[in-house]
Amino acid sequence: MDYSLECHCGALTFTDGTAVSPAASSVRVCRSLFCRVYATPMTSGPAGALALQATDPPLLDDSL
């Protein structure tokens, strides 16, 4: 099953391909500062595939 996601501003899109159903996935919350600030849940799938695409590369400035 493929899931399509995007970041808040839409500069990045993600496609996650996995054979694990959402009901069988365990969602966790990372305890890093970033994840605690942004309340970012996560899951993992060792046999999955993740594709990232920058839809607006100028928005991806990491010089902050």
N, CA, C and O atoms as a GROMACS GRO file, in nm:
protein
  256
    1MET      N    1   0.084  -0.116   0.000
    1MET     CA    2   0.000   0.000   0.000
    1MET      C    3   0.090   0.124   0.000
    1MET      O    4   0.190   0.127   0.071
    2ASP      N    5   0.055   0.224  -0.077
    2ASP     CA    6   0.130   0.348  -0.082
    2ASP      C    7   0.055   0.458  -0.009
    2ASP      O    8  -0.067   0.472  -0.023
    3TYR      N    9   0.129   0.536   0.069
    3TYR     CA   10   0.074   0.651   0.138
    3TYR      C   11   0.145   0.775   0.087
    3TYR      O   12   0.267   0.776   0.078
    4SER      N   13   0.070   0.878   0.055
    4SER     CA   14   0.127   1.005   0.010
    4SER      C   15   0.112   1.107   0.121
    4SER      O   16   0.003   1.124   0.177
    5LEU      N   17   0.222   1.174   0.153
    5LEU     CA   18   0.226   1.271   0.262
    5LEU      C   19   0.298   1.396   0.215
    5LEU      O   20   0.366   1.393   0.113
    6GLU      N   21   0.285   1.504   0.288
    6GLU     CA   22   0.363   1.624   0.260
    6GLU      C   23   0.389   1.699   0.388
    6GLU      O   24   0.317   1.682   0.487
    7CYS      N   25   0.493   1.783   0.386
    7CYS     CA   26   0.523   1.864   0.504
    7CYS      C   27   0.419   1.975   0.516
    7CYS      O   28   0.334   1.991   0.429
    8HIS      N   29   0.426   2.052   0.624
    8HIS     CA   30   0.327   2.155   0.650
    8HIS      C   31   0.316   2.258   0.538
    8HIS      O   32   0.206   2.298   0.502
    9CYS      N   33   0.429   2.302   0.483
    9CYS     CA   34   0.425   2.406   0.381
    9CYS      C   35   0.414   2.349   0.240
    9CYS      O   36   0.391   2.424   0.145
   10GLY      N   37   0.429   2.219   0.224
   10GLY     CA   38   0.416   2.156   0.093
   10GLY      C   39   0.544   2.154   0.012
   10GLY      O   40   0.542   2.111  -0.104
   11ALA      N   41   0.657   2.199   0.069
   11ALA     CA   42   0.784   2.200  -0.004
   11ALA      C   43   0.839   2.059  -0.027
   11ALA      O   44   0.913   2.036  -0.122
   12LEU      N   45   0.802   1.966   0.061
   12LEU     CA   46   0.845   1.827   0.047
   12LEU      C   47   0.724   1.736   0.039
   12LEU      O   48   0.627   1.753   0.114
   13THR      N   49   0.728   1.640  -0.051
   13THR     CA   50   0.626   1.536  -0.055
   13THR      C   51   0.695   1.402  -0.034
   13THR      O   52   0.811   1.384  -0.069
   14PHE      N   53   0.622   1.311   0.023
   14PHE     CA   54   0.674   1.179   0.056
   14PHE      C   55   0.578   1.074   0.004
   14PHE      O   56   0.456   1.092   0.009
   15THR      N   57   0.632   0.966  -0.046
   15THR     CA   58   0.551   0.849  -0.077
   15THR      C   59   0.610   0.732   0.000
   15THR      O   60   0.728   0.700  -0.014
   16ASP      N   61   0.528   0.670   0.081
   16ASP     CA   62   0.571   0.559   0.164
   16ASP      C   63   0.503   0.433   0.114
   16ASP      O   64   0.380   0.424   0.114
   17GLY      N   65   0.582   0.337   0.072
   17GLY     CA   66   0.528   0.209   0.026
   17GLY      C   67   0.556   0.102   0.129
   17GLY      O   68   0.671   0.079   0.166
   18THR      N   69   0.452   0.036   0.176
   18THR     CA   70   0.468  -0.065   0.279
   18THR      C   71   0.362  -0.174   0.264
   18THR      O   72   0.254  -0.149   0.211
   19ALA      N   73   0.394  -0.291   0.312
   19ALA     CA   74   0.297  -0.401   0.312
   19ALA      C   75   0.227  -0.412   0.447
   19ALA      O   76   0.138  -0.495   0.464
   20VAL      N   77   0.268  -0.330   0.543
   20VAL     CA   78   0.211  -0.334   0.678
   20VAL      C   79   0.086  -0.246   0.682
   20VAL      O   80   0.091  -0.130   0.642
   21SER      N   81  -0.024  -0.300   0.730
   21SER     CA   82  -0.146  -0.221   0.739
   21SER      C   83  -0.135  -0.120   0.852
   21SER      O   84  -0.059  -0.141   0.947
   22PRO      N   85  -0.210  -0.010   0.844
   22PRO     CA   86  -0.205   0.089   0.953
   22PRO      C   87  -0.242   0.028   1.089
   22PRO      O   88  -0.186   0.068   1.191
   23ALA      N   89  -0.334  -0.066   1.090
   23ALA     CA   90  -0.374  -0.129   1.217
   23ALA      C   91  -0.261  -0.210   1.279
   23ALA      O   92  -0.256  -0.225   1.401
   24ALA      N   93  -0.171  -0.262   1.197
   24ALA     CA   94  -0.060  -0.344   1.247
   24ALA      C   95   0.064  -0.261   1.277
   24ALA      O   96   0.161  -0.314   1.332
   25SER      N   97   0.063  -0.134   1.244
   25SER     CA   98   0.177  -0.046   1.269
   25SER      C   99   0.173   0.006   1.412
   25SER      O  100   0.066   0.037   1.465
   26SER      N  101   0.290   0.016   1.472
   26SER     CA  102   0.296   0.078   1.604
   26SER      C  103   0.351   0.220   1.586
   26SER      O  104   0.463   0.238   1.538
   27VAL      N  105   0.271   0.317   1.623
   27VAL     CA  106   0.312   0.456   1.612
   27VAL      C  107   0.379   0.496   1.741
   27VAL      O  108   0.329   0.471   1.851
   28ARG      N  109   0.495   0.559   1.727
   28ARG     CA  110   0.573   0.601   1.843
   28ARG      C  111   0.599   0.751   1.835
   28ARG      O  112   0.579   0.813   1.731
   29VAL      N  113   0.643   0.807   1.945
   29VAL     CA  114   0.684   0.946   1.947
   29VAL      C  115   0.830   0.950   1.990
   29VAL      O  116   0.865   0.900   2.097
   30CYS      N  117   0.912   1.008   1.906
   30CYS     CA  118   1.055   1.023   1.936
   30CYS      C  119   1.070   1.126   2.048
   30CYS      O  120   0.989   1.218   2.060
   31ARG      N  121   1.171   1.111   2.128
   31ARG     CA  122   1.193   1.204   2.239
   31ARG      C  123   1.296   1.312   2.206
   31ARG      O  124   1.342   1.381   2.296
   32SER      N  125   1.333   1.327   2.079
   32SER     CA  126   1.428   1.434   2.043
   32SER      C  127   1.360   1.569   2.060
   32SER      O  128   1.238   1.578   2.063
   33LEU      N  129   1.439   1.674   2.070
   33LEU     CA  130   1.384   1.808   2.087
   33LEU      C  131   1.293   1.846   1.971
   33LEU      O  132   1.184   1.899   1.993
   34PHE      N  133   1.336   1.819   1.847
   34PHE     CA  134   1.255   1.853   1.730
   34PHE      C  135   1.119   1.785   1.737
   34PHE      O  136   1.016   1.850   1.720
   35CYS      N  137   1.118   1.656   1.762
   35CYS     CA  138   0.993   1.581   1.764
   35CYS      C  139   0.904   1.622   1.880
   35CYS      O  140   0.781   1.622   1.868
   36ARG      N  141   0.964   1.657   1.993
   36ARG     CA  142   0.882   1.703   2.106
   36ARG      C  143   0.821   1.839   2.076
   36ARG      O  144   0.705   1.864   2.110
   37VAL      N  145   0.896   1.929   2.012
   37VAL     CA  146   0.844   2.061   1.978
   37VAL      C  147   0.732   2.051   1.875
   37VAL      O  148   0.630   2.118   1.887
   38TYR      N  149   0.752   1.966   1.773
   38TYR     CA  150   0.655   1.957   1.664
   38TYR      C  151   0.558   1.840   1.678
   38TYR      O  152   0.478   1.816   1.588
   39ALA      N  153   0.564   1.768   1.788
   39ALA     CA  154   0.474   1.655   1.815
   39ALA      C  155   0.467   1.560   1.695
   39ALA      O  156   0.359   1.531   1.644
   40THR      N  157   0.584   1.513   1.651
   40THR     CA  158   0.595   1.432   1.532
   40THR      C  159   0.587   1.283   1.565
   40THR      O  160   0.682   1.228   1.622
   41PRO      N  161   0.477   1.215   1.531
   41PRO     CA  162   0.471   1.070   1.550
   41PRO      C  163   0.548   0.999   1.440
   41PRO      O  164   0.569   1.055   1.332
   42MET      N  165   0.590   0.876   1.465
   42MET     CA  166   0.664   0.802   1.363
   42MET      C  167   0.631   0.654   1.373
   42MET      O  168   0.578   0.606   1.473
   43THR      N  169   0.664   0.585   1.267
   43THR     CA  170   0.654   0.441   1.263
   43THR      C  171   0.768   0.392   1.175
   43THR      O  172   0.837   0.473   1.113
   44SER      N  173   0.790   0.263   1.168
   44SER     CA  174   0.895   0.211   1.083
   44SER      C  175   0.849   0.082   1.016
   44SER      O  176   0.761   0.012   1.066
   45GLY      N  177   0.911   0.054   0.903
   45GLY     CA  178   0.882  -0.068   0.830
   45GLY      C  179   1.006  -0.114   0.756
   45GLY      O  180   1.039  -0.057   0.652
   46PRO      N  181   1.075  -0.215   0.807
   46PRO     CA  182   1.201  -0.257   0.748
   46PRO      C  183   1.191  -0.297   0.601
   46PRO      O  184   1.290  -0.285   0.528
   47ALA      N  185   1.076  -0.344   0.556
   47ALA     CA  186   1.062  -0.386   0.416
   47ALA      C  187   0.996  -0.277   0.331
   47ALA      O  188   0.961  -0.302   0.215
   48GLY      N  189   0.979  -0.157   0.386
   48GLY     CA  190   0.912  -0.049   0.314
   48GLY      C  191   1.007   0.029   0.224
   48GLY      O  192   1.127   0.001   0.220
   49ALA      N  193   0.951   0.125   0.154
   49ALA     CA  194   1.029   0.212   0.067
   49ALA      C  195   0.977   0.354   0.084
   49ALA      O  196   0.856   0.376   0.093
   50LEU      N  197   1.068   0.450   0.090
   50LEU     CA  198   1.031   0.589   0.108
   50LEU      C  199   1.091   0.672  -0.006
   50LEU      O  200   1.210   0.662  -0.033
   51ALA      N  201   1.009   0.751  -0.071
   51ALA     CA  202   1.056   0.840  -0.178
   51ALA      C  203   1.026   0.984  -0.136
   51ALA      O  204   0.914   1.014  -0.094
   52LEU      N  205   1.125   1.071  -0.146
   52LEU     CA  206   1.111   1.212  -0.113
   52LEU      C  207   1.121   1.295  -0.240
   52LEU      O  208   1.199   1.263  -0.329
   53GLN      N  209   1.044   1.401  -0.247
   53GLN     CA  210   1.052   1.491  -0.362
   53GLN      C  211   1.040   1.634  -0.312
   53GLN      O  212   0.949   1.666  -0.235
   54ALA      N  213   1.132   1.721  -0.355
   54ALA     CA  214   1.126   1.863  -0.322
   54ALA      C  215   1.044   1.932  -0.428
   54ALA      O  216   1.086   1.940  -0.544
   55THR      N  217   0.927   1.982  -0.391
   55THR     CA  218   0.840   2.048  -0.487
   55THR      C  219   0.874   2.196  -0.501
   55THR      O  220   0.839   2.258  -0.602
   56ASP      N  221   0.941   2.252  -0.402
   56ASP     CA  222   0.982   2.392  -0.407
   56ASP      C  223   1.119   2.405  -0.341
   56ASP      O  224   1.127   2.448  -0.226
   57PRO      N  225   1.227   2.367  -0.411
   57PRO     CA  226   1.361   2.365  -0.351
   57PRO      C  227   1.404   2.495  -0.281
   57PRO      O  228   1.474   2.486  -0.180
   58PRO      N  229   1.367   2.614  -0.327
   58PRO     CA  230   1.411   2.734  -0.252
   58PRO      C  231   1.358   2.739  -0.109
   58PRO      O  232   1.418   2.804  -0.024
   59LEU      N  233   1.248   2.671  -0.082
   59LEU     CA  234   1.195   2.670   0.054
   59LEU      C  235   1.275   2.580   0.148
   59LEU      O  236   1.253   2.582   0.269
   60LEU      N  237   1.366   2.503   0.094
   60LEU     CA  238   1.441   2.406   0.173
   60LEU      C  239   1.573   2.462   0.224
   60LEU      O  240   1.666   2.386   0.248
   61ASP      N  241   1.582   2.591   0.241
   61ASP     CA  242   1.703   2.657   0.291
   61ASP      C  243   1.726   2.615   0.435
   61ASP      O  244   1.643   2.641   0.522
   62ASP      N  245   1.840   2.550   0.461
   62ASP     CA  246   1.869   2.505   0.597
   62ASP      C  247   1.975   2.593   0.665
   62ASP      O  248   2.042   2.547   0.757
   63SER      N  249   1.989   2.715   0.621
   63SER     CA  250   2.093   2.802   0.675
   63SER      C  251   2.050   2.876   0.801
   63SER      O  252   2.120   2.967   0.845
   64LEU      N  253   1.938   2.840   0.858
   64LEU     CA  254   1.890   2.909   0.978
   64LEU      C  255   1.977   2.883   1.097
   64LEU      O  256   1.951   2.934   1.206
   0.00000   0.00000   0.00000
